[in-house]
Amino acid sequence: MKNKIFVFLFFWLTTGSLFAQNIAQIDSLTVEMCKSLSMATDKNNKEKIEFVFQKHIPEYFEKIQVSTQTEADSISDRVFFRLQKNCNYFSDLLETLEENKSDWKVLDTKPSSKITQKDYKDFSRGGSYYYKEHNGTIVNVEIKGKKWSETFHDGTFSKLTLIHKENGEFDLKFIESNNGTRKNLSVKDDIYQYGIYEKTGDVYLIWAKTADNRLYGFKLYKK
């Protein structure tokens, strides 16, 4: 989620698509930015983020010969979101600057599964659900067969493939999105790992694992 606190820092970062920019180059850049963040120990959290973008972005634009504002906006947005995906330290900094109004939280260990086969079978049949974003807005989820579709509060969408596994676990494979955050955070065929570990009433408790094995927990509500 793009933190509202930083809108003034990125007045030139409007939402947009990446066009032809190579995602491998972007991810390589975020690795270097993550290193710079961890070394900026003499600054507060907001100053660290200002510093790392001011240090790396102009140099990167010059290297790849960015020639238009539209291209600069597009690449900058992708960097912001891929940095969240590739750098836990950056995500942690953002967390300190915006109140968490959702059910999402960092987990120390993978929860023991208490989900019954019947409850997971009910989930597998599909239906309408929702979860909360970090800022408290609702994301509606529709599951039909192997299709996982999300609709956001602004009317944008994401489409993913639902891949069922064993022991209440499943993967989501990213297909496409016109949502400002999701389309910059993910690329086609990115896979995200999840597991339902408990059901209480109409609420599913789910863990999610990032590419570098950080665990999060959140709630999925059945409508």
Disulfide bonds with the S-S distance in Angstrom:
Cys34-Cys87 2.12
